[in-house]
Amino acid sequence: MTEAGITSKLCLLSNGLSWKDSMIIDKDGEIVKTVWKLWNWETIFLNLRNQYCKNEEDNEWESMNDESPCI
């Protein structure tokens, strides 16, 4: 990617990612613009569904600063 002039970073899972002002940022504070996933979509949506159900029960579904994103 570097040879193509694209700046990139390797992030494993969502460790080091968090919400800030409705944007996902990395551990260096840089805004994440694109995510390339290498795992099963079913896992992603199951995790997202579980988080959604938990938030529905708690009556909250707003992204909070410093909270880890579900990606």
C-alpha positions as CSV (number, residue, x, y, z in Angstrom):
1,M,0.0,0.0,0.0
2,T,2.9,2.3,0.7
3,E,4.1,1.9,-2.8
4,A,0.7,3.0,-4.0
5,G,1.0,6.2,-1.9
6,I,-1.6,4.9,0.7
7,T,-0.8,5.4,4.3
8,S,-1.9,2.4,6.4
9,K,-1.6,0.9,9.8
10,L,-2.2,-2.6,11.1
11,C,-4.8,-2.9,13.9
12,L,-5.7,-6.3,15.3
13,L,-9.3,-6.6,16.3
14,S,-10.5,-3.2,17.6
15,N,-7.8,-2.9,20.3
16,G,-6.5,0.6,20.3
17,L,-9.6,2.0,18.5
18,S,-12.1,4.3,20.2
19,W,-14.8,6.9,19.6
20,K,-14.1,10.6,19.6
21,D,-16.6,13.2,18.5
22,S,-18.6,10.5,16.5
23,M,-15.5,9.4,14.7
24,I,-13.3,6.3,15.2
25,I,-9.7,7.1,16.1
26,D,-6.7,4.9,16.6
27,K,-4.3,4.8,19.5
28,D,-2.3,7.7,18.0
29,G,-5.4,9.9,17.7
30,E,-5.7,9.6,13.9
31,I,-9.1,9.2,12.3
32,V,-9.8,5.8,10.8
33,K,-11.2,6.3,7.3
34,T,-11.2,2.8,5.9
35,V,-11.3,-0.7,7.5
36,W,-10.2,-3.8,5.7
37,K,-11.6,-6.8,7.4
38,L,-10.1,-10.3,7.3
39,W,-12.6,-12.2,9.4
40,N,-16.1,-13.7,9.0
41,W,-18.9,-11.2,8.5
42,E,-21.2,-13.4,10.6
43,T,-18.9,-12.8,13.6
44,I,-18.9,-9.1,13.0
45,F,-22.7,-8.9,12.8
46,L,-23.2,-11.2,15.7
47,N,-21.0,-9.0,17.9
48,L,-22.8,-5.9,16.7
49,R,-26.2,-7.5,17.3
50,N,-25.2,-8.5,20.8
51,Q,-24.0,-5.0,21.6
52,Y,-27.2,-3.5,20.1
53,C,-29.4,-5.8,22.3
54,K,-27.4,-4.9,25.4
55,N,-27.8,-1.2,24.6
56,E,-31.5,-1.6,24.0
57,E,-31.9,-3.2,27.4
58,D,-29.9,-0.4,29.0
59,N,-31.9,2.1,26.9
60,E,-28.8,3.7,25.5
61,W,-27.4,3.6,21.9
62,E,-25.1,6.6,21.6
63,S,-21.5,6.3,20.8
64,M,-19.5,7.6,23.8
65,N,-16.0,9.2,23.6
66,D,-13.3,6.6,24.5
67,E,-15.7,3.7,24.0
68,S,-14.4,0.9,21.8
69,P,-16.2,0.7,18.4
70,C,-17.9,-2.5,17.2
71,I,-16.1,-3.2,14.0
